[in-house]
Amino acid sequence: YNAGKLRDSKGVAATFEFVRKSDGYKIGDGKNHIGEGTAAHYFYPSGEVTAKGEINGEKFESNGVGLFIHAHSANIMPYNVGAEWNLSFFTGRPEGSTPDTKHRSTFHVLQYVTPDSYGAVACSNAGLTDNNELKAVFWDTSVEHKDLVKDENGSGYDLPKQVIITSKGKTVDGKPITVTFDARPSIRLHDIDVLHEMPFVIRRLVQALITKPFIFERYEDNAKITVAIEGEEPYSMVGIAFHELTQIK
């Protein structure tokens, strides 16, 4: 998958490439039915990512591990799909191994809660990979926000210092599995005022429908997940994590 833009009149260019490394998955047919509409999500849980950029002639490049989500909705406006969205992506190695080990795993969660007008129902998808192989899929995930503090940048939202994620599902060979993630999204990356990024006319239209859509992106450099597979000894993975909380209220 490739995305980006060529150099514009201000000398800015950016390109992004995702190369799939694991099998993909979907829960059921991938669709949730909300009112008269549907919201669909399909996942490639592990891949290689390359980003290239240029600003006023200065070039830079970054490489890493990524998650690809194909998401779309039909017959429903995006703000009616979810009033709150939680996305977490973890990548790491077995606890106790050396940092240069080639054994790598990823774990991700996408959970959203429909607006009160659609029942405030939590919908979730989660996946675990091991060395670029899909290991487990989860359809029962709880996301708890703890230690809430008022956003100091003025959005008006309360933001969690701690997020407890518990995902239950099955391995690809049919064993019950639970992953727990006591996340601490402490390092601020971006706070995005969605309305501020829109053209004036569209902004006024959206303001009539939703009050303050904000996206809060955080990073965690000392992350740890615990994996428990029925009939096997539990184990932990340590690494880094990206967290994104979206509020559309």
Salt bridges, closest charged atoms under 4 A:
ASP8 OD2 - LYS5 NZ 3.63
GLU48 OE2 - LYS21 NZ 3.94
GLU54 OE1 - ARG7 NH2 2.63
GLU84 OE1 - LYS249 NZ 3.96
GLU95 OE2 - LYS224 NZ 3.17
ASP130 OD1 - HIS103 NE2 2.70
GLU144 OE1 - LYS146 NZ 3.70
ASP158 OD1 - LYS150 NZ 3.30
ASP182 OD2 - ARG184 NH2 3.11
ASP191 OD2 - ARG188 NE 3.08
ASP191 OD1 - ARG218 NH1 2.74
GLU217 OE1 - HIS190 ND1 3.02
GLU220 OE1 - HIS243 NE2 2.83
GLU232 OE2 - LYS175 NZ 3.01
